[in-house]
Amino acid sequence: MPFLLVLVFIVKGACMPRTMVPEVFHPRLGFRYSIFTTRLPGAVIYARSAEQPSFDNSPVTINYMSTYFKMKGKTTWNDITLSCYSFEGITETDLYRYFNKNHLNVKEGVEYFADMYKHDMQIFMLGPWGVPTAGWQLIGAFISKASWGTMDYGSNDVIQCEITISYDYAELN
């Protein structure tokens, strides 16, 4: 790994990092990422766009005499939506079968337990050479919504399916 020298200039109390070797410094870019799941081994999801995990702490206001103060409420992890062009190692039909095999059995009217459909997913942010630089691990993830796209004779657009992922919590590695 090349040595990176960072100089800090102090201008009116503000610190501004500057690199001596700018071609070595590569910030994380929004178009470099890949998505994997433990429940679909060998499958790589190529998404046109994917949200990163986010949460809301839902502040609670406590009234106390003639004043109030705020406290952190329950943390809620927000769902992630993936707009997908295609998949590698799995087709849309395979994904549909996975959803119906692991989530429910329509013919018998049976919904399965969480251990059948919940799994871990990883969203890796990649460097310029395709090497992961950071990643989110979604714990207890499952597909909560899938839409297979729109077909239209008047359009030349590529069909994109939308997948919404719900999860219990996320960890940044």
C-alpha positions as CSV (number, residue, x, y, z in Angstrom):
1,M,0.0,0.0,0.0
2,P,1.6,3.3,-1.0
3,F,2.5,5.8,1.7
4,L,0.1,8.7,1.8
5,L,1.4,12.0,3.2
6,V,-1.3,14.4,4.4
7,L,-0.5,18.0,5.2
8,V,-2.9,20.1,7.2
9,F,-3.2,23.8,6.5
10,I,-4.7,26.0,9.2
11,V,-6.6,28.9,7.8
12,K,-8.5,31.1,10.2
13,G,-9.0,28.2,12.7
14,A,-10.2,25.7,10.1
15,C,-8.3,22.5,9.2
16,M,-8.1,21.6,5.5
17,P,-6.4,18.3,4.6
18,R,-4.3,18.3,1.4
19,T,-2.6,15.3,0.0
20,M,0.9,15.3,-1.4
21,V,0.0,12.4,-3.7
22,P,-3.5,13.1,-5.0
23,E,-3.6,10.2,-7.4
24,V,-3.4,7.8,-4.4
25,F,-6.3,9.4,-2.5
26,H,-9.7,8.2,-3.8
27,P,-12.9,9.2,-2.0
28,R,-15.7,6.7,-1.9
29,L,-17.9,7.2,-5.0
30,G,-21.6,6.5,-5.2
31,F,-21.4,4.4,-8.3
32,R,-18.8,1.9,-7.0
33,Y,-20.6,-0.8,-4.9
34,S,-21.7,-4.4,-5.0
35,I,-24.4,-6.3,-3.1
36,F,-24.3,-9.9,-1.8
37,T,-26.5,-12.0,0.4
38,T,-25.9,-15.1,2.5
39,R,-29.2,-16.8,1.4
40,L,-28.4,-16.6,-2.3
41,P,-24.8,-17.9,-2.6
42,G,-23.1,-17.0,-5.8
43,A,-25.6,-14.2,-6.6
44,V,-24.4,-10.7,-7.3
45,I,-27.0,-7.9,-7.6
46,Y,-26.1,-5.1,-10.0
47,A,-28.3,-2.3,-8.9
48,R,-28.6,1.0,-10.8
49,S,-29.1,2.6,-7.4
50,A,-29.0,1.4,-3.8
51,E,-29.7,3.4,-0.7
52,Q,-27.3,3.1,2.2
53,P,-28.7,2.2,5.6
54,S,-30.2,5.0,7.7
55,F,-32.0,5.2,11.0
56,D,-34.2,7.4,13.0
57,N,-34.0,7.8,16.8
58,S,-37.5,9.2,17.2
59,P,-36.8,11.8,19.9
60,V,-39.3,11.8,22.8
61,T,-40.1,15.1,24.6
62,I,-40.4,14.8,28.4
63,N,-42.4,17.7,30.0
64,Y,-40.9,18.6,33.4
65,M,-42.6,21.3,35.5
66,S,-42.2,24.5,33.4
67,T,-39.7,23.1,30.9
68,Y,-39.0,20.1,28.9
69,F,-36.1,18.0,27.7
70,K,-35.6,15.5,24.8
71,M,-34.5,11.9,25.0
72,K,-33.7,9.3,22.4
73,G,-36.6,7.2,21.5
74,K,-36.7,3.8,19.9
75,T,-34.2,3.4,17.0
76,T,-35.9,2.5,13.7
77,W,-33.8,1.3,10.8
78,N,-35.2,2.5,7.5
79,D,-35.9,0.2,4.6
80,I,-33.5,0.2,1.6
81,T,-34.7,0.3,-2.0
82,L,-32.6,-1.2,-4.8
83,S,-33.3,-0.4,-8.5
84,C,-31.8,-3.4,-10.3
85,Y,-30.8,-3.8,-14.0
86,S,-29.8,-7.4,-13.8
87,F,-28.5,-10.1,-11.5
88,E,-25.5,-12.4,-11.9
89,G,-25.6,-16.0,-10.8
90,I,-29.4,-15.7,-10.4
91,T,-32.3,-14.8,-12.7
92,E,-35.4,-12.8,-11.9
93,T,-37.3,-16.2,-12.0
94,D,-34.9,-17.7,-9.5
95,L,-35.4,-14.6,-7.2
96,Y,-39.2,-15.0,-7.6
97,R,-38.9,-18.7,-6.6
98,Y,-36.6,-17.9,-3.7
99,F,-39.2,-15.4,-2.5
100,N,-42.1,-17.9,-2.7
101,K,-40.1,-20.8,-1.4
102,N,-38.6,-19.1,1.6
103,H,-41.2,-16.6,2.6
104,L,-44.5,-18.4,1.9
105,N,-46.2,-21.3,0.2
106,V,-49.1,-19.8,-1.8
107,K,-50.7,-23.2,-2.7
108,E,-50.9,-24.3,0.9
109,G,-51.4,-20.9,2.4
110,V,-48.4,-21.1,4.8
111,E,-46.2,-18.3,5.9
112,Y,-42.8,-19.4,7.1
113,F,-41.0,-18.5,10.3
114,A,-38.4,-15.7,10.3
115,D,-35.4,-18.1,10.3
116,M,-36.5,-19.3,6.8
117,Y,-36.4,-15.9,5.1
118,K,-34.2,-13.6,7.2
119,H,-30.5,-13.5,6.3
120,D,-27.6,-11.2,6.2
121,M,-26.8,-8.9,3.3
122,Q,-23.6,-7.0,2.5
123,I,-23.3,-3.7,0.6
124,F,-19.6,-3.2,-0.3
125,M,-18.3,0.2,-1.3
126,L,-15.5,-0.4,-3.9
127,G,-12.3,1.4,-4.6
128,P,-11.2,2.3,-8.2
129,W,-9.7,-1.2,-8.7
130,G,-12.8,-3.0,-7.5
131,V,-11.4,-3.7,-4.0
132,P,-13.9,-3.2,-1.1
133,T,-13.0,-0.2,1.0
134,A,-15.9,-0.3,3.4
135,G,-19.1,-2.2,3.8
136,W,-22.5,-2.3,5.4
137,Q,-23.8,-5.6,6.9
138,L,-27.5,-5.7,7.1
139,I,-28.5,-8.1,9.9
140,G,-31.9,-9.9,9.7
141,A,-32.6,-8.7,6.2
142,F,-35.4,-9.9,3.9
143,I,-37.1,-8.8,0.8
144,S,-40.3,-6.9,1.8
145,K,-41.3,-5.7,-1.6
146,A,-40.5,-6.6,-5.2
147,S,-41.7,-5.0,-8.4
148,W,-40.6,-6.5,-11.7
149,G,-40.7,-3.3,-13.8
150,T,-42.9,-1.8,-16.5
151,M,-43.2,-2.9,-20.1
152,D,-44.0,-0.2,-22.6
153,Y,-44.0,-0.3,-26.4
154,G,-43.3,3.5,-26.5
155,S,-40.0,3.2,-24.5
156,N,-36.5,2.1,-25.2
157,D,-35.6,1.9,-21.5
158,V,-34.0,-1.2,-19.9
159,I,-36.5,-3.0,-17.6
160,Q,-35.6,-2.4,-14.0
161,C,-37.0,-4.3,-11.0
162,E,-37.4,-2.5,-7.7
163,I,-36.6,-4.5,-4.5
164,T,-37.2,-3.2,-1.0
165,I,-35.1,-4.7,1.8
166,S,-36.2,-4.6,5.4
167,Y,-33.6,-5.4,8.1
168,D,-33.2,-5.4,11.9
169,Y,-30.1,-3.3,12.1
170,A,-26.9,-2.5,10.2
171,E,-23.2,-2.5,11.0
172,L,-20.5,-0.4,9.1
173,N,-17.3,-2.4,8.7
